[in-house]
């Protein structure tokens, strides 16, 4: 006897009998027919202030169906059984808010209907406005499904699905772009020796070159159509190769050269080789021209360099974002480690622990350029302040939070660029150990000198438990005389502790726009050299 089996079987049999009676007299095909195909309903999320579609907004149903708006803020909705039905959507987006109802639910009830548009207005909390995703597949997926044309400024080649950490430089009347690891759709392993593209230099007065809708990357591709290696180093196949500090300098003949630091690595922690590479115009690849010792940590291009003239000298200022290393802006000098200088207020370089601070005759920290000690950075400054070794008034790269004067911002990566509109140097940088996310907050600050002091900073972008790292202000995208500036970063769940990855957006570049006339930035403008 198997009573357990018999008891389990009887309800199943009853269900089948009920089903048979229910469909009796109907043709067999009708009993099992699927819902016929239907058109799409458009759900569009717009910024309540600007009326512009907002990308990267998540709409989730009560039964956990998740939809993410494309670059135009659209979702093409065609869920079987839900068209023409009232549905509640939770509304979420980094740096944006949607009002909660009386039960604390942050969302909206819609009845999506084929051929109709339902509009959701969302309020921006970020000071900066999210414009679009720049890289990867399906930038305007839902717009296309709805039968609409996307903007022309959309990359059309490269077969790229994800790209990490961008470098960009104006070189020979074009903008050259290089990314780190690049993923493809046909296999989990992608390109690990830098992908590249070129674009025309945007005309700030030409509406058709407005980066708001995307950037028309023309990728360097291989015979399969996928992005190819920009620094192949074919005779040393082991490891990945990353490029940092890409910029242009002139050689002894006055010819412009595109250069960068390269690092060949077995892993994130283990470096196999490092050095300086130069772009070969004929082969359209970077070639190593100088190998550096493995323990050389600062006498090399890195971060986001900028050319700066001071006291009759033209320097290549190097850093990310702290511009704390300089070298004469020539190819020959860049290749010579002996010509690099670092900015520091330290008196010593101890093997362990914090350095002592060198005092100037006026009792302040003696900030100076020198060739022996490594550069001072944001984290070390904060440690010195907390240890009572450095007066907070003497910091240069660890600004105060204007909304909380007791807190300072540890900067992770970013840029310092001259801004014509503000007539000052503006910093845009990510933060380490942020409140909403470990590596997803972006801050704005100003100074009269590219090496600071940057006394106060304003948070302009936040990401909730998601990373947004290697922030870069693309100054060639500035518009309105520099009043509108654009910056991008890598949007990724990596380092965030968040196991849920945003479809299509994860591990790609996302672009933001910042209006420097925004009154919320005023707190970052109240500092000047020597008065912080």
C-alpha positions as CSV (number, residue, x, y, z in Angstrom):
1,X,0.0,0.0,0.0
2,X,1.2,3.5,-0.8
3,X,-1.4,5.8,0.8
4,X,0.8,8.9,0.4
5,X,0.9,8.4,-3.3
6,X,-2.9,7.8,-3.6
7,X,-3.7,10.9,-1.6
8,X,-1.5,13.0,-3.7
9,X,-3.0,11.6,-6.9
10,X,-6.7,12.2,-6.3
11,X,-6.6,16.1,-6.4
12,X,-4.6,16.0,-9.6
13,X,-7.2,13.7,-11.2
14,X,-10.0,16.0,-10.1
15,X,-8.2,19.0,-11.7
16,X,-7.9,17.2,-15.0
17,X,-11.6,16.2,-14.9
18,X,-12.6,19.7,-14.2
19,X,-10.5,21.0,-17.0
20,X,-11.9,18.4,-19.4
21,X,-15.5,19.5,-18.6
22,X,-14.6,23.1,-18.9
23,X,-13.3,22.8,-22.4
24,X,-15.9,20.2,-23.6
25,X,-17.3,21.0,-26.9
26,X,-14.5,23.4,-27.9
27,X,-12.0,22.7,-30.7
28,X,-8.7,21.4,-29.4
29,X,-6.8,24.3,-30.8
30,X,-9.0,26.8,-29.0
31,X,-8.5,25.2,-25.6
32,X,-4.7,25.7,-25.8
33,X,-4.6,28.9,-27.9
34,X,-2.0,31.5,-26.9
35,X,-3.0,35.2,-26.5
36,X,-2.6,36.7,-30.0
37,X,0.3,39.1,-30.6
38,X,-0.5,42.7,-29.7
39,X,1.2,46.0,-30.1
40,X,3.4,47.9,-27.6
41,X,2.2,50.3,-25.0
42,X,4.6,53.2,-24.3
43,X,5.6,54.1,-20.8
44,X,7.7,57.2,-20.7
45,X,9.5,58.6,-17.6
46,X,10.3,62.3,-17.8
47,X,12.2,64.8,-15.6
48,X,9.5,66.9,-13.9
49,X,11.7,70.0,-14.3
50,X,13.1,69.7,-17.8
51,X,10.5,67.4,-19.5
52,X,13.3,65.3,-20.9
53,X,13.1,61.5,-20.9
54,X,15.1,60.0,-18.0
55,X,17.3,56.9,-18.7
56,X,18.0,54.2,-16.1
57,X,14.6,54.3,-14.3
58,X,13.4,51.0,-13.0
59,X,9.7,50.1,-13.1
60,X,8.8,46.9,-11.2
61,X,5.5,45.2,-10.9
62,X,4.1,43.7,-7.8
63,X,5.1,40.2,-9.1
64,X,8.7,41.4,-9.7
65,X,8.7,42.0,-13.4
66,X,11.4,44.7,-13.9
67,X,11.7,47.1,-16.8
68,X,14.4,49.7,-17.3
69,X,13.9,52.9,-19.4
70,X,16.2,53.3,-22.4
71,X,18.1,56.5,-23.3
72,X,14.9,58.3,-24.2
73,X,13.2,57.4,-21.0
74,X,11.0,54.8,-22.7
75,X,9.7,51.3,-21.9
76,X,8.0,49.3,-24.6
77,X,5.5,47.3,-22.7
78,X,3.9,44.2,-24.1
79,X,3.5,41.8,-21.2
80,X,1.0,39.0,-22.0
81,X,-2.1,39.3,-19.9
82,X,-1.3,42.8,-18.6
83,X,-2.1,45.1,-21.5
84,X,-5.4,46.8,-20.7
85,X,-5.1,45.9,-17.1
86,X,-4.4,48.2,-14.2
87,X,-0.9,47.5,-12.9
88,X,1.1,49.0,-10.1
89,X,4.7,49.9,-10.9
90,X,7.3,50.7,-8.2
91,X,9.5,53.6,-9.6
92,X,13.2,53.8,-8.7
93,X,16.1,55.7,-10.1
94,X,19.5,56.8,-8.7
95,X,19.3,60.4,-7.8
96,X,15.6,60.8,-8.6
97,X,12.5,60.6,-6.4
98,X,8.9,59.6,-6.9
99,X,6.3,60.6,-4.3
100,X,5.1,57.9,-1.9
101,X,1.4,57.2,-1.4
102,X,-0.3,57.0,2.0
103,X,1.0,53.4,2.6
104,X,4.6,54.5,1.8
105,X,4.6,52.9,-1.7
106,X,6.8,54.7,-4.2
107,X,5.1,54.0,-7.4
108,X,2.2,54.5,-9.7
109,X,-0.9,52.7,-11.1
110,X,-1.1,52.6,-14.9
111,X,-3.3,50.8,-17.4
112,X,-1.0,50.2,-20.4
113,X,-2.8,50.0,-23.7
114,X,-1.3,49.1,-27.0
115,X,-0.6,52.2,-29.1
116,X,-1.1,54.6,-26.2
117,X,1.5,56.5,-24.1
118,X,1.5,56.6,-20.3
119,X,3.7,59.3,-18.8
120,X,5.4,59.3,-15.4
121,X,7.0,62.5,-14.0
122,X,9.9,61.9,-11.7
123,X,11.7,64.5,-9.6
124,X,15.5,64.9,-9.9
125,X,17.4,65.1,-6.6
126,X,20.8,65.0,-8.2
127,X,22.2,68.5,-9.2
128,X,23.5,66.9,-12.3
129,X,21.1,65.6,-14.9
130,X,21.5,62.0,-16.3
131,X,21.6,62.3,-20.1
132,X,22.2,58.8,-21.6
133,X,24.2,55.6,-21.6
134,X,27.1,56.0,-24.0
135,X,28.3,52.4,-24.6
136,X,26.9,48.9,-25.0
137,X,24.0,47.3,-26.9
138,X,20.4,48.5,-27.0
139,X,20.9,52.2,-26.2
140,X,17.5,53.0,-27.7
141,X,16.0,49.5,-27.6
142,X,12.5,50.5,-26.4
143,X,12.4,53.5,-28.7
144,X,13.0,51.2,-31.7
145,X,10.4,48.7,-30.5
146,X,7.9,51.5,-30.4
147,X,8.6,52.3,-34.1
148,X,10.5,55.5,-33.4
149,X,13.9,56.6,-34.7
150,X,16.7,57.2,-32.2
151,X,19.1,60.2,-32.5
152,X,21.8,60.0,-35.1
153,X,24.6,60.2,-32.5
154,X,24.5,56.5,-31.7
155,X,27.5,54.1,-32.2
156,X,26.7,51.7,-35.0
157,X,29.7,49.3,-34.9
158,X,32.0,47.5,-32.6
159,X,29.6,44.8,-31.3
160,X,30.2,46.1,-27.8
161,X,28.0,45.0,-24.9
162,X,30.0,46.5,-22.0
163,X,33.0,48.8,-21.5
164,X,35.0,49.8,-18.5
165,X,36.8,53.1,-17.6
166,X,37.2,55.6,-20.5
167,X,40.3,57.7,-21.5
168,X,39.9,60.5,-24.1
169,X,42.2,63.0,-25.7
170,X,42.0,65.4,-28.6
171,X,44.7,64.3,-31.1
172,X,45.2,65.5,-34.7
173,X,41.8,67.1,-35.0
174,X,39.9,64.1,-33.6
175,X,38.8,62.8,-30.3
176,X,40.5,59.5,-29.5
177,X,38.7,57.2,-27.0
178,X,40.2,54.2,-25.2
179,X,38.3,51.9,-22.8
180,X,39.5,49.2,-20.5
181,X,38.0,45.6,-20.5
182,X,35.3,45.3,-23.2
183,X,32.7,42.6,-23.2
184,X,31.0,41.0,-26.2
185,X,27.7,39.1,-26.6
186,X,28.9,35.9,-28.2
187,X,31.0,34.7,-25.3
188,X,31.7,35.7,-21.7
189,X,35.3,36.6,-22.3
190,X,35.8,39.8,-24.3
191,X,38.7,42.1,-25.1
192,X,41.3,42.8,-22.4
193,X,43.8,44.9,-24.3
194,X,42.0,48.1,-24.6
195,X,39.3,49.0,-27.2
196,X,39.3,52.3,-29.1
197,X,37.3,54.7,-31.2
198,X,37.6,58.0,-32.9
199,X,35.0,60.8,-33.3
200,X,35.0,64.3,-34.8
201,X,35.7,67.1,-32.3
202,X,32.2,68.3,-31.4
203,X,31.1,71.8,-32.4
204,X,29.6,73.4,-29.2
205,X,27.4,75.6,-31.4
206,X,26.0,72.7,-33.5
207,X,22.8,71.2,-32.0
208,X,23.4,68.0,-34.1
209,X,26.6,67.3,-32.1
210,X,24.9,67.7,-28.7
211,X,26.1,64.7,-26.6
212,X,22.7,64.5,-24.8
213,X,21.5,61.7,-27.1
214,X,24.8,59.8,-27.4
215,X,28.2,60.0,-29.1
216,X,28.8,58.5,-32.6
217,X,31.8,56.3,-31.7
218,X,33.6,54.9,-34.7
219,X,35.3,51.8,-33.2
220,X,38.6,50.3,-34.4
221,X,37.4,46.8,-35.2
222,X,38.9,43.4,-36.2
223,X,37.9,41.1,-39.1
224,X,34.8,39.9,-37.1
225,X,33.5,43.4,-36.6
226,X,34.2,43.4,-32.9
227,X,36.4,46.1,-31.2
228,X,40.1,45.2,-31.7
229,X,43.1,45.5,-29.3
230,X,44.6,49.0,-29.2
231,X,47.7,47.8,-27.4
232,X,48.2,44.1,-28.6
233,X,51.8,43.6,-27.4
234,X,51.7,40.4,-29.5
235,X,55.0,39.0,-28.2
236,X,53.8,39.1,-24.6
237,X,50.4,37.4,-24.7
238,X,50.0,36.8,-20.9
239,X,47.7,39.1,-18.9
240,X,45.4,42.0,-19.6
241,X,46.7,45.4,-20.6
242,X,45.2,48.6,-19.3
243,X,45.9,52.2,-20.4
244,X,46.0,55.2,-18.1
245,X,46.8,58.9,-18.4
246,X,46.3,59.2,-22.2
247,X,47.2,62.6,-23.4
248,X,49.0,64.5,-26.2
249,X,52.4,66.2,-26.0
250,X,54.9,67.3,-28.6
251,X,58.2,65.7,-29.5
252,X,61.5,67.5,-30.2
253,X,60.4,68.3,-33.8
254,X,57.1,69.9,-32.6
255,X,55.0,66.9,-33.8
256,X,52.0,65.9,-31.7
257,X,52.2,62.5,-30.0
258,X,49.5,60.5,-28.3
259,X,50.9,58.9,-25.2
260,X,49.8,56.9,-22.2
261,X,51.0,54.7,-19.4
262,X,50.3,51.0,-19.8
263,X,50.1,48.2,-17.3
264,X,50.2,44.5,-18.2
265,X,48.7,42.5,-15.4
266,X,48.1,38.9,-14.4
267,X,45.3,40.2,-12.0
268,X,44.1,43.3,-10.2
269,X,46.8,42.8,-7.6
270,X,49.7,41.4,-9.7
271,X,51.5,43.5,-12.3
272,X,53.7,41.9,-14.9
273,X,55.0,44.9,-16.7
274,X,54.5,48.7,-16.9
275,X,55.7,51.5,-19.0
276,X,54.9,54.3,-21.4
277,X,53.4,53.7,-24.9
278,X,53.0,56.0,-27.9
279,X,50.4,55.7,-30.6
280,X,51.6,54.5,-34.0
281,X,49.6,56.5,-36.6
282,X,50.4,54.0,-39.4
283,X,49.4,50.8,-37.5
284,X,46.7,52.6,-35.4
285,X,47.9,50.9,-32.2
286,X,49.8,51.9,-29.1
287,X,53.3,50.6,-28.9
288,X,55.5,50.4,-25.7
289,X,58.5,52.7,-26.0
290,X,59.8,52.7,-22.4
291,X,59.5,50.1,-19.7
292,X,59.5,51.3,-16.1
293,X,60.7,49.6,-12.9
294,X,57.9,47.6,-11.2
295,X,58.3,49.8,-8.0
296,X,57.9,53.1,-9.9
297,X,54.6,54.4,-8.6
298,X,54.4,58.1,-9.7
299,X,57.0,59.1,-12.3
300,X,54.7,58.3,-15.2
301,X,51.5,59.6,-16.8
302,X,48.3,58.5,-15.0
303,X,44.8,59.6,-14.3
304,X,43.6,62.5,-16.4
305,X,46.5,64.9,-17.3
306,X,46.2,68.5,-18.5
307,X,48.6,71.0,-20.0
308,X,49.3,74.0,-17.7
309,X,51.5,77.0,-18.3
310,X,53.0,78.7,-15.3
311,X,56.0,81.1,-14.8
312,X,57.0,80.7,-18.4
313,X,57.0,76.8,-18.3
314,X,54.6,74.5,-20.0
315,X,53.9,71.5,-17.7
316,X,52.0,68.3,-18.1
317,X,50.0,68.2,-14.8
318,X,49.2,64.6,-13.8
319,X,46.7,63.2,-11.4
320,X,43.2,61.8,-10.8
321,X,41.8,64.1,-9.6
322,X,44.6,65.6,-7.4
323,X,47.0,67.3,-9.9
324,X,50.0,66.4,-7.7
325,X,52.7,65.5,-10.3
326,X,54.2,67.5,-13.0
327,X,56.7,67.1,-15.8
328,X,57.7,69.3,-18.8
329,X,55.1,68.8,-21.5
330,X,57.4,67.2,-24.1
331,X,57.7,63.5,-25.1
332,X,61.4,63.5,-24.1
333,X,60.6,64.7,-20.6
334,X,57.7,62.3,-20.1
335,X,60.0,59.4,-21.0
336,X,62.6,60.6,-18.4
337,X,61.7,59.7,-14.8
338,X,64.3,62.2,-13.5
339,X,62.2,65.2,-14.8
340,X,59.1,64.4,-12.7
341,X,58.2,66.4,-9.7
342,X,55.6,65.7,-7.0
343,X,53.6,68.1,-4.8
344,X,53.7,67.4,-1.1
345,X,53.8,69.0,2.3
346,X,55.5,66.0,3.8
347,X,59.0,66.2,5.3
348,X,59.7,62.5,5.2
349,X,58.6,59.3,3.5
350,X,58.4,56.7,6.2
351,X,58.4,53.0,5.5
352,X,55.3,52.7,7.7
353,X,52.8,55.1,9.2
354,X,52.2,58.7,8.4
355,X,54.9,61.2,7.3
356,X,55.7,64.3,9.3
357,X,54.5,67.6,7.8
358,X,57.1,70.2,6.8
359,X,56.4,73.6,8.2
360,X,56.9,76.9,6.3
361,X,58.3,80.0,8.1
362,X,54.8,81.3,8.7
363,X,53.8,78.1,10.5
364,X,51.7,76.7,7.7
365,X,52.3,73.5,5.9
366,X,55.1,73.9,3.3
367,X,53.5,72.7,0.1
368,X,56.2,72.5,-2.6
369,X,57.3,70.7,-5.8
370,X,60.2,68.4,-5.4
371,X,61.7,65.2,-6.9
372,X,62.3,62.8,-4.1
373,X,59.2,62.3,-2.1
374,X,55.9,60.9,-3.5
375,X,52.9,63.1,-4.1
376,X,50.3,63.9,-1.4
377,X,46.8,62.5,-2.0
378,X,43.4,63.1,-0.5
379,X,43.3,60.0,1.8
380,X,46.8,60.8,3.3
381,X,45.7,64.4,3.9
382,X,42.7,63.3,5.9
383,X,44.7,60.8,7.9
384,X,47.2,63.6,8.8
385,X,44.3,65.9,9.8
386,X,42.8,63.2,12.0
387,X,46.2,62.5,13.6
388,X,46.6,66.2,14.4
389,X,49.7,66.6,12.1
390,X,48.1,68.8,9.4
391,X,45.8,71.8,10.0
392,X,42.6,71.4,8.1
393,X,43.2,74.9,6.6
394,X,46.2,73.5,4.8
395,X,44.6,70.7,2.9
396,X,44.5,70.8,-0.9
397,X,42.7,67.7,-2.2
398,X,40.4,66.6,0.7
399,X,37.6,69.2,0.6
400,X,34.9,69.7,3.2
401,X,31.3,68.7,2.5
402,X,29.4,72.0,2.2
403,X,26.4,70.4,3.7
404,X,28.3,69.0,6.7
405,X,31.4,71.0,7.6
406,X,32.6,68.3,10.0
407,X,33.0,65.8,7.1
408,X,35.7,65.7,4.4
409,X,35.5,63.9,1.1
410,X,38.1,61.2,0.2
411,X,38.5,61.5,-3.5
412,X,38.8,58.4,-5.7
413,X,39.2,59.5,-9.3
414,X,38.3,62.4,-11.5
415,X,39.5,65.4,-13.4
416,X,40.5,69.0,-13.0
417,X,39.8,71.2,-16.0
418,X,39.9,74.9,-16.8
419,X,36.4,76.3,-17.2
420,X,35.9,79.5,-19.4
421,X,32.5,80.2,-17.9
422,X,33.6,80.1,-14.3
423,X,37.1,81.4,-15.1
424,X,38.4,78.8,-12.6
425,X,39.6,75.3,-12.4
426,X,36.7,72.9,-11.8
427,X,37.1,69.5,-10.2
428,X,34.6,66.6,-10.8
429,X,35.6,63.5,-8.9
430,X,34.2,60.3,-7.4
431,X,34.3,59.5,-3.7
432,X,35.6,56.5,-1.7
433,X,33.5,55.4,1.2
434,X,30.4,57.4,0.3
435,X,27.2,57.2,2.3
436,X,24.8,55.9,-0.4
437,X,27.4,53.8,-2.1
438,X,31.0,52.9,-1.5
439,X,32.1,54.2,-4.9
440,X,29.2,55.9,-6.5
441,X,29.1,59.5,-5.3
442,X,30.4,62.4,-7.5
443,X,31.5,65.8,-6.1
444,X,32.1,69.3,-7.6
445,X,34.7,71.8,-6.4
446,X,36.5,74.9,-7.7
447,X,39.9,76.5,-7.2
448,X,42.1,79.2,-8.7
449,X,44.9,76.8,-9.4
450,X,44.7,73.2,-10.8
451,X,46.5,71.9,-7.8
452,X,44.1,73.5,-5.4
453,X,43.3,74.1,-2.7
454,X,39.9,72.7,-3.3
455,X,38.4,73.7,0.0
456,X,34.7,72.9,-0.3
457,X,32.8,70.4,-2.4
458,X,29.1,69.9,-3.4
459,X,27.7,66.4,-4.1
460,X,26.2,66.5,-7.7
461,X,25.4,62.8,-8.3
462,X,24.5,59.9,-6.0
463,X,24.0,56.2,-6.7
464,X,22.2,54.0,-4.3
465,X,24.3,50.8,-3.6
466,X,25.8,51.0,-7.0
467,X,29.3,52.0,-8.3
468,X,30.1,54.9,-10.6
469,X,33.8,55.1,-10.8
470,X,36.6,56.6,-12.8
471,X,34.7,59.8,-13.3
472,X,35.9,62.0,-16.2
473,X,34.8,65.5,-17.3
474,X,35.0,65.6,-21.1
475,X,35.9,69.3,-21.5
476,X,35.6,69.1,-25.3
477,X,31.9,68.5,-24.8
478,X,31.4,71.8,-22.9
479,X,28.6,73.9,-24.3
480,X,27.1,77.4,-23.7
481,X,30.6,78.9,-23.2
482,X,31.4,76.3,-20.5
483,X,28.2,76.8,-18.5
484,X,27.0,73.3,-19.4
485,X,29.7,70.6,-18.8
486,X,29.5,66.8,-19.3
487,X,31.1,64.0,-17.3
488,X,30.9,60.3,-17.5
489,X,31.9,57.2,-15.4
490,X,31.6,53.5,-15.3
491,X,28.2,52.3,-13.9
492,X,28.8,48.9,-12.4
493,X,27.7,46.7,-9.5
494,X,31.4,45.9,-8.9
495,X,32.6,47.1,-5.4
496,X,29.0,48.0,-4.5
497,X,27.9,44.9,-2.6
498,X,24.8,44.8,-4.8
499,X,24.3,41.5,-6.5
500,X,21.5,42.7,-8.7
501,X,22.9,44.0,-12.0
502,X,20.9,46.6,-14.1
503,X,20.3,45.0,-17.5
504,X,22.2,46.7,-20.4
505,X,23.4,49.5,-18.2
506,X,25.8,47.5,-15.9
507,X,29.5,47.8,-16.8
508,X,28.9,50.7,-19.2
509,X,29.6,54.4,-19.5
510,X,26.8,56.8,-18.4
511,X,26.8,60.5,-19.2
512,X,25.7,63.4,-16.9
513,X,25.3,67.1,-17.6
514,X,25.9,69.8,-15.0
515,X,24.7,73.4,-15.3
516,X,27.3,75.6,-13.5
517,X,24.7,78.3,-13.0
518,X,22.9,76.1,-10.6
519,X,22.7,77.9,-7.2
520,X,23.2,74.6,-5.4
521,X,26.9,74.8,-6.5
522,X,27.4,78.1,-4.7
523,X,29.0,76.5,-1.7
524,X,31.9,75.2,-3.8
525,X,32.7,78.7,-5.1
526,X,33.6,80.3,-1.8
527,X,37.3,79.3,-1.7
528,X,40.5,80.7,-3.2
529,X,44.2,79.9,-3.0
530,X,45.5,80.4,0.5
531,X,42.0,80.9,2.0
532,X,40.4,77.5,2.8
